[in-house]
Every structure is written in C-alpha cells, then in structure tokens.
Amino acid sequence: MATATSIIRSPAILLFDKGTVSDQNTPSPFQAPKFSLNRRRFTALSSSLHDGNNINDGSNKITKAVGLEKLFEDSPFDVSKDSPLHPRPLTSTQLSNTISYGPRLRVAYQGVRGAYSEAAAEKAYPNCEPVPCDQFDAAFEAVEKWLVDRAVLPIENSLGGSIHRNYDLLLRHSLHIVGEVKLAVRHCLLANHGVRIEDLTRVLSHPQALAQCEYTLTKIGLSREAIDDTALAAKHVAFEKLKDTGAVASSTAAKIYGLNILAEDIQDDCDNVTRFLMLAREPIIPGVEKPFKTSIVFSLEEGPGVLFKALAVFALRQINLTKIESRPLRNQPLRASDDSNNASKYFDYLFYVDFEASMAEERAQNALTHLKEFATFLRVLGSYPVDTTML
Ligand SMILES: O=C(O)C(=O)C[C@]1(C(=O)O)C=C[C@@H](O)C=C1
C-alpha cells in the first residue's frame, strides 16, 4: 500500500504542490477538484480516506435526490480510523484485471440489468457488484455520497460520437477519472416470441443505440422511440407483451427478459466500440510503467489563434492528442468582445482534451504549466492507464 509520504514524492503531486496546475485560485463557477489539492490537504486526505468501502444499504436501483439522501441516512457508513472501512489510496495497479478485491466493489452504472454499461462495469472491475442507477447524475452522486465505490459511465462511441451529458457532469461533479474501458457493442433486434420482423412498426432503444443502427433501422422501415437505456427498452417490450414493437439491445438483455433475437449485429459498422470512464472519489497515482492517458478541461480567452496556441503546448512536446471536444460554458454562454468598438458577442466554450502521457511525466507537467499561462480555467480530470484490450 502506498503511504502518504510516497504519494507526496510522486512527481505529479509535486507539480500540484507548486500550484502550477491547480485551479484553486482561478475564479471559476466550478467545484475545485481534489486533483489540485496542495500537499498538506492531500496528506490529510490520504490518511483519512480509504478505498474499497462497501456501504451495504440493501438498495436495488439508485435513484436521484430524495432516494439518495434517504439511503445515505440509513447507511451504516463509518470512516473512523479503526473502522474496517478505513480508506486506502487508489493506485494504478489496483485497476489491473488480475487484482482481487476483498469485499466486492460496488460499481454504479446507468441503466437496468442487461445494459451495455453493466457489462462495461464488469469488464472494468471483474467480480464487482454492479449497482443500477436511473440517470447519469445519480451514478455520480452515488459515488460522492459513498453509496458505491466507483461509477462506470459511457463517454464516446465510435459510431454515435460523444455522450455530451457525461462531459458536462464531469465538470459539475468532483470525481476523478481513474481508468477507461472499451466495450465492443453488438446490437440485436429483439421482440416477443412469435413476433416476426414484418409485424414490427416501431423500435425502442437508447438514442445512442438507435443512432448506431440508423442505416439498418431505416432499411427495415421502423419508427424509433428513445428510452433511457437499451435493456429498459427490452424490459418494456417484454413486460407490456408488445406485438408491434421491438427493442435494440444486447443478447444478454434478450436472455434476461425472455425475448427472441430477430437479427444480430445490426449496428451500422461491425467495429462499434463504446469507451467508458471509471470514476472514483480519489485520483490514482499516475505512473509510467504502462501507457497512460490524461484528460483535462480548459477554457480560453477569445481571439485569433488562441486554440492553436493551446494545442501547440502538446505538439511542441510530441504529446499525441486522442480526443478533443468542445462544450458550451453554461454559466457564461456568451462573451462580449473586448473591443469596445465592436459590439459582437461570442459563444463561450470549454475544451475537453485527452492526451497520451502520464501526469508523472515531465513533458505533461510542462505542457500544462505552459497552458496555464494563458488558459482562463484548467482542471485535470484524471491521469489513468489506457485500455489496450481492443487495440
Ligand atoms: O443503453 C445502454 O445499454 C447503455 O449502457 C448506454 C449506452 C450509451 O449511453 O452509449 C452504452 C453503450 C452503447 O453505446 C449504447 C448505449
């Protein structure tokens, strides 16, 4: 187990200690992330928190707001120093698939049993106890309120693109990205027994799944209806005994809800992969022993070439970018021009960037120090091992 001392010696932590990549002094509408803790606060946190806690609240699916509060009040949660729940800091090796956790790790995902997100949670944390949540927000809250240990949430799909909601939630909450997991998504067209493709007029599924099967569903001529997750679509079709409606979902969902598989692999491309993020209350200690990736979010002043300059801090250090996403800055969606003669207003954006380097590497630290010189806001969302299982 890493001690607080060894944590402080980590080059990445020293970087934050200098305050160079911290957003603590940045006027920002967002919560200060724990990743930017200074040394004193980090030490205090390391010695008072543990990883691997299991809060057995006896719940089934986690729902937002009132439900969560109630569960939290009722839970026998205890982080006193002598408690068996006493936290240990996460390390990157704990993410290895070979590790066996003592008590089963509780992992929140969005959806019901049979959702792809449940399979992703099981791939990320073998032998975990997947905990269904009705919405993405509920999964974030469940981790924050210690109802579960981790959350595994989709962030992008190779056919459907980004899951914007989760980009926005990453910033609104203070969780850390501690890993990623890629899942091959193979959709099936499901219906009740005795129902043929010709009997169907509409199909239910998650909007991402419908988008991934766009071509096939158009060819069959089915109208589409969005529902919270693919497995919920299958459950609805089965429970309501629908005869004119099918569901796009996994073969696992077909088994769970007793549906017939009318067609397999109906996604528009056989290479259909969804990338999920593994989220925790504490960051992992970035390493260099295997390929790492770092996710950041920043905002910039308006002006010609500013984004070019921001991306150059990585190019100059031979750091490869794997993803860039821009999202509206919601609390401040419009910005007036600095030029008083020019009354125009600009849309204001946040930029999410994933780059192939660990925060333990000097070139990554230097790149962010450089970016901090002109970024108006910067937060490190996590530095974590790359999922190489699908390369
Ligand atoms: O609906 C599900 O089964 C999910 O797990 C959600 C989700 C998503 O949000 O992208 C996950 C993987 C697939 O890309 C389709 C849907």
The ligand as an SDF file (V2000), in Angstrom:
LIG
                    3D

 16 16  0  0  0  0  0  0  0  0999 V2000
  -28.3360    1.6870  -23.0300 O   0  0  0  0  0  0  0  0  0  0  0  0
  -27.3740    1.0100  -22.6360 C   0  0  0  0  0  0  0  0  0  0  0  0
  -27.3730   -0.2190  -22.6380 O   0  0  0  0  0  0  0  0  0  0  0  0
  -26.1760    1.6980  -22.1750 C   0  0  0  0  0  0  0  0  0  0  0  0
  -25.3870    1.1150  -21.4810 O   0  0  0  0  0  0  0  0  0  0  0  0
  -25.9380    3.1170  -22.6330 C   0  0  0  0  0  0  0  0  0  0  0  0
  -25.1180    3.2010  -23.9260 C   0  0  0  0  0  0  0  0  0  0  0  0
  -24.6840    4.6880  -24.1740 C   0  0  0  0  0  0  0  0  0  0  0  0
  -25.0280    5.5800  -23.4140 O   0  0  0  0  0  0  0  0  0  0  0  0
  -23.9800    4.9050  -25.1630 O   0  0  0  0  0  0  0  0  0  0  0  0
  -23.8940    2.4150  -23.8000 C   0  0  0  0  0  0  0  0  0  0  0  0
  -23.3480    1.7420  -24.8300 C   0  0  0  0  0  0  0  0  0  0  0  0
  -23.9490    1.7930  -26.1690 C   0  0  0  0  0  0  0  0  0  0  0  0
  -23.1930    2.7600  -26.8880 O   0  0  0  0  0  0  0  0  0  0  0  0
  -25.3550    2.2210  -26.1520 C   0  0  0  0  0  0  0  0  0  0  0  0
  -25.8960    2.8090  -25.0800 C   0  0  0  0  0  0  0  0  0  0  0  0
  1  2  2  0
  2  3  1  0
  2  4  1  0
  4  5  2  0
  4  6  1  0
  6  7  1  0
  7  8  1  0
  7 11  1  0
  7 16  1  0
  8  9  2  0
  8 10  1  0
 11 12  2  0
 12 13  1  0
 13 14  1  0
 13 15  1  0
 15 16  2  0
M  END
$$$$
